[in-house]
């Protein structure tokens, strides 16, 4: 059976590589909106969302070829289980599906925080899937059909299919229906702040279930007054159905949203199940001022031009 982690074979994890390492860089995403449409019989939630890929923050996957079969794994996170994590699951799922299990050593350098609603783990999984597919095709095998690869990605995580293409997209279902589309916003400056808080996605959805299931949920978007640059703010009703339940669990997150609005953001919103909060600004100067203010609350603040 292929090796899937270091375990007791610690020497194998540090064998001299046969070639220089390949560095795969994987970014993240924000949800411009997130609506929960219902709960499926299997317990998953049916969603409607718009995913916008971002380059920062990002993770790096350092991959080296090694002798034998299987994946050996390590990372810069001491609390990440080397035997049970998303990348181990990705490699195992691909090996089961294709019979291809090359000898690889993988070091994950994590830059996208866990529990931030940014999909960092899913982005890593997609990057590894594409690398495994590249390596298998290099042996002369035909590419997996797109539908097969997407199904394999969805079996690993709801957001993984999106990161296979990594372009702006409408996302439906449990995240498995991905439709590339022009983003509803352009010409804005986006500031992303990532508080030092870990929000459990299952707990966020449980909180929503407890408060809103079988009830009609309203919008919890707060728009700062006087900002009317584009009608999308009013027409698209960008909001996140998980925001109020998560803010109830973590009241300090509301202070980040307020800081964005105080600095003149057109809109401020939590991404996914949190804890990442982003603001959209019409003017670069205001965005840069917001960056400086938010850096007083958390070290992880990123400015993007849309």
C-alpha positions as CSV (number, residue, x, y, z in Angstrom):
1,X,0.0,0.0,0.0
2,X,1.4,3.4,-0.9
3,X,2.9,5.5,1.9
4,X,0.8,8.5,2.7
5,X,2.7,10.2,5.5
6,X,6.0,10.2,7.4
7,X,4.8,8.0,10.3
8,X,7.7,5.9,11.6
9,X,9.5,6.1,8.2
10,X,11.0,9.5,9.1
11,X,14.1,8.9,7.0
12,X,12.2,8.5,3.9
13,X,10.6,11.9,4.4
14,X,14.1,13.5,4.0
15,X,15.6,11.4,1.2
16,X,17.8,13.5,-1.1
17,X,15.6,14.6,-4.0
18,X,16.3,13.4,-7.5
19,X,15.6,16.9,-8.9
20,X,15.2,20.5,-7.7
21,X,11.9,21.1,-5.9
22,X,8.9,22.4,-7.8
23,X,7.1,25.3,-6.1
24,X,3.4,25.4,-6.6
25,X,1.8,28.7,-5.4
26,X,-1.9,28.5,-4.5
27,X,-3.9,31.6,-3.6
28,X,-7.4,31.9,-2.1
29,X,-10.9,33.3,-2.7
30,X,-13.5,35.6,-1.2
31,X,-17.3,35.2,-1.4
32,X,-18.7,38.4,-2.9
33,X,-22.0,37.1,-1.6
34,X,-23.2,33.9,0.0
35,X,-26.8,32.8,0.2
36,X,-28.0,29.6,1.8
37,X,-30.9,28.2,-0.2
38,X,-31.7,25.1,2.0
39,X,-30.4,22.0,3.7
40,X,-30.1,18.8,1.7
41,X,-31.1,15.3,3.1
42,X,-27.4,14.5,3.5
43,X,-26.9,17.5,5.8
44,X,-25.0,19.6,3.3
45,X,-26.3,23.2,2.6
46,X,-27.4,24.3,-0.9
47,X,-25.7,27.6,-1.7
48,X,-25.5,30.4,-4.1
49,X,-22.3,32.4,-4.1
50,X,-19.8,34.3,-6.3
51,X,-16.2,33.4,-5.8
52,X,-13.5,35.9,-6.6
53,X,-9.9,34.4,-6.7
54,X,-7.2,36.4,-5.0
55,X,-3.4,36.0,-5.2
56,X,-2.8,37.0,-1.5
57,X,-2.5,35.6,1.0
58,X,-1.1,32.4,-0.6
59,X,0.3,29.0,0.3
60,X,3.3,27.3,-1.3
61,X,3.6,23.5,-2.0
62,X,7.3,22.5,-2.4
63,X,7.3,19.1,-4.2
64,X,10.3,16.8,-4.8
65,X,10.4,13.5,-6.6
66,X,11.6,10.6,-4.6
67,X,12.1,6.9,-5.0
68,X,9.2,4.5,-4.6
69,X,5.5,5.2,-4.4
70,X,3.5,7.3,-2.1
71,X,3.5,10.8,-0.6
72,X,5.5,11.9,2.3
73,X,4.3,15.1,3.9
74,X,5.5,17.9,6.2
75,X,4.6,21.5,6.8
76,X,5.5,24.7,8.6
77,X,2.5,24.2,10.9
78,X,3.4,22.0,13.9
79,X,-0.3,21.3,14.7
80,X,-1.1,20.0,11.2
81,X,-1.5,16.2,11.3
82,X,1.0,14.7,8.8
83,X,-1.1,11.6,8.4
84,X,-4.6,13.1,8.1
85,X,-5.0,16.3,6.2
86,X,-6.5,17.6,2.9
87,X,-3.4,17.1,0.8
88,X,-3.0,13.5,2.0
89,X,-6.7,12.9,1.2
90,X,-6.1,14.5,-2.3
91,X,-3.2,12.2,-3.1
92,X,-5.0,9.1,-1.9
93,X,-8.2,10.0,-3.8
94,X,-6.3,10.5,-7.0
95,X,-4.3,7.3,-6.6
96,X,-7.5,5.3,-6.0
97,X,-9.1,6.8,-9.0
98,X,-6.3,6.5,-11.5
99,X,-3.9,3.9,-10.1
100,X,-1.1,6.5,-10.3
101,X,0.9,6.9,-7.1
102,X,4.3,8.6,-7.9
103,X,6.9,9.0,-5.2
104,X,6.7,12.5,-3.9
105,X,7.9,14.5,-0.9
106,X,5.6,17.5,-0.2
107,X,6.3,20.4,2.1
108,X,3.4,22.8,2.7
109,X,4.3,26.4,3.6
110,X,1.1,27.8,4.9
111,X,0.3,31.4,4.4
112,X,-3.5,31.3,4.1
113,X,-4.9,31.0,7.7
114,X,-7.2,28.2,8.7
115,X,-10.7,29.2,9.5
116,X,-10.7,32.4,7.5
117,X,-13.3,31.6,4.9
118,X,-10.7,31.9,2.1
119,X,-10.6,28.3,0.9
120,X,-6.8,27.9,1.3
121,X,-7.0,24.2,1.9
122,X,-9.2,23.7,-1.2
123,X,-6.8,25.7,-3.3
124,X,-3.9,23.5,-2.1
125,X,-5.9,20.4,-3.0
126,X,-6.6,21.7,-6.5
127,X,-2.9,22.6,-7.0
128,X,-1.9,19.1,-6.1
129,X,-4.6,17.5,-8.2
130,X,-3.4,19.4,-11.3
131,X,0.2,18.5,-10.5
132,X,-0.6,14.8,-10.2
133,X,-2.6,15.0,-13.5
134,X,0.4,16.7,-15.2
135,X,2.8,14.0,-13.9
136,X,0.5,11.2,-15.1
137,X,0.1,12.7,-18.5
138,X,3.9,13.0,-18.8
139,X,4.0,9.1,-18.6
140,X,1.9,9.0,-21.8
141,X,-1.6,8.6,-20.2
142,X,-4.6,10.5,-21.6
143,X,-6.0,13.4,-19.5
144,X,-8.9,12.6,-17.2
145,X,-12.2,13.8,-18.6
146,X,-13.1,17.2,-17.2
147,X,-16.2,15.8,-15.5
148,X,-14.2,13.0,-13.9
149,X,-11.6,15.5,-12.5
150,X,-14.3,17.8,-11.2
151,X,-16.1,14.9,-9.5
152,X,-12.9,13.8,-7.9
153,X,-12.2,17.4,-6.8
154,X,-15.8,17.7,-5.3
155,X,-15.2,14.4,-3.4
156,X,-12.3,16.1,-1.6
157,X,-14.0,19.4,-0.7
158,X,-16.8,21.6,-1.8
159,X,-14.6,24.5,-3.0
160,X,-12.0,22.4,-4.7
161,X,-13.7,22.3,-8.2
162,X,-13.6,26.1,-8.3
163,X,-9.8,26.2,-7.8
164,X,-9.2,23.9,-10.7
165,X,-10.0,26.8,-13.0
166,X,-9.4,29.6,-10.5
167,X,-11.4,32.3,-12.4
168,X,-14.3,34.4,-11.1
169,X,-17.4,32.2,-11.0
170,X,-20.9,31.8,-9.8
171,X,-21.0,28.8,-7.5
172,X,-24.1,26.7,-6.7
173,X,-25.1,23.5,-5.1
174,X,-22.6,22.4,-2.4
175,X,-19.9,24.2,-4.4
176,X,-19.7,21.6,-7.1
177,X,-21.6,23.7,-9.8
178,X,-19.1,26.3,-11.0
179,X,-20.0,28.7,-13.8
180,X,-17.2,31.2,-14.8
181,X,-18.6,34.7,-15.1
182,X,-17.6,38.3,-15.1
183,X,-17.5,39.6,-11.6
184,X,-20.2,42.1,-10.7
185,X,-17.6,44.6,-9.6
186,X,-14.7,46.2,-11.4
187,X,-12.5,49.2,-10.9
188,X,-12.6,49.0,-7.1
189,X,-9.9,48.5,-4.6
190,X,-10.4,45.5,-2.3
191,X,-8.8,45.4,1.1
192,X,-8.8,42.0,2.9
193,X,-8.2,41.7,6.6
194,X,-7.7,38.4,8.3
195,X,-8.2,38.6,12.1
196,X,-6.3,36.1,14.2
197,X,-9.4,34.0,14.8
198,X,-10.2,30.4,13.6
199,X,-13.9,30.0,12.7
200,X,-15.0,26.4,12.3
201,X,-17.1,26.0,9.1
202,X,-19.3,23.2,10.5
203,X,-20.0,25.3,13.6
204,X,-20.8,28.4,11.5
205,X,-23.4,26.4,9.6
206,X,-24.8,24.8,12.8
207,X,-25.3,28.3,14.2
208,X,-27.2,29.3,11.0
209,X,-29.3,26.2,11.3
210,X,-30.2,26.9,14.9
211,X,-31.2,30.5,14.1
212,X,-32.7,30.4,10.7
213,X,-33.6,27.0,9.4
214,X,-37.2,26.9,8.2
215,X,-37.3,30.7,8.6
216,X,-36.8,33.4,6.0
217,X,-33.5,35.2,6.5
218,X,-33.1,38.8,5.8
219,X,-30.0,40.7,4.6
220,X,-27.4,41.6,7.1
221,X,-25.3,43.8,4.8
222,X,-24.4,47.2,6.2
223,X,-23.7,49.9,3.6
224,X,-22.1,53.1,4.6
225,X,-24.2,56.1,3.8
226,X,-23.5,58.4,0.9
227,X,-21.5,55.8,-1.2
228,X,-23.3,55.5,-4.5
229,X,-20.5,55.0,-7.1
230,X,-22.1,51.9,-8.6
231,X,-25.6,50.6,-8.5
232,X,-24.4,47.1,-7.8
233,X,-24.3,47.9,-4.1
234,X,-28.0,48.4,-4.1
235,X,-29.1,46.1,-6.9
236,X,-27.0,43.0,-6.2
237,X,-27.7,43.0,-2.5
238,X,-24.3,41.6,-1.7
239,X,-24.5,39.9,1.7
240,X,-23.4,36.8,3.5
241,X,-26.1,34.7,5.2
242,X,-23.5,33.3,7.7
243,X,-22.3,36.7,8.8
244,X,-24.8,37.4,11.6
245,X,-24.5,33.9,13.2
246,X,-20.7,34.1,13.1
247,X,-20.7,37.6,14.5
248,X,-22.8,36.4,17.3
249,X,-20.1,33.7,18.1
250,X,-17.2,36.2,17.5
251,X,-18.4,39.7,18.3
252,X,-14.9,41.1,17.7
253,X,-15.3,40.4,14.0
254,X,-18.0,43.1,13.8
255,X,-15.4,45.7,14.8
256,X,-13.4,44.9,11.7
257,X,-16.5,45.4,9.5
258,X,-17.2,48.7,11.3
259,X,-13.6,49.8,10.7
260,X,-14.0,49.3,7.0
261,X,-17.2,51.3,6.9
262,X,-15.7,54.1,9.0
263,X,-12.9,54.4,6.5
264,X,-15.3,54.9,3.7
265,X,-15.7,51.4,2.2
266,X,-18.6,51.1,-0.3
267,X,-19.3,47.7,1.3
268,X,-17.8,45.5,4.0
269,X,-18.5,41.8,4.3
270,X,-17.3,38.6,5.8
271,X,-16.0,36.0,3.4
272,X,-17.4,32.5,3.5
273,X,-17.8,31.2,7.1
274,X,-15.2,33.8,8.3
275,X,-13.0,35.1,9.8
276,X,-11.8,37.1,6.8
277,X,-13.4,40.5,6.3
278,X,-13.1,42.5,3.1
279,X,-14.0,46.1,2.1
280,X,-14.5,47.6,-1.4
281,X,-13.3,51.1,-1.9
282,X,-13.9,53.5,-4.8
283,X,-10.7,55.5,-4.1
284,X,-7.2,54.1,-3.7
285,X,-6.3,56.7,-1.1
286,X,-9.1,55.6,1.2
287,X,-8.2,51.9,0.7
288,X,-4.6,52.6,1.6
289,X,-5.7,54.5,4.7
290,X,-7.9,51.6,5.7
291,X,-4.9,49.2,5.3
292,X,-2.9,51.3,7.8
293,X,-5.8,51.4,10.3
294,X,-6.5,47.7,10.0
295,X,-2.8,46.8,10.5
296,X,-3.3,48.1,14.0
297,X,-5.9,45.3,14.6
298,X,-4.2,42.4,12.7
299,X,-0.9,41.9,10.8
300,X,-2.6,40.2,7.8
301,X,-4.0,42.9,5.6
302,X,-3.9,42.8,1.8
303,X,-4.7,45.4,-0.9
304,X,-6.0,44.2,-4.3
305,X,-7.0,46.2,-7.4
306,X,-10.1,44.8,-9.2
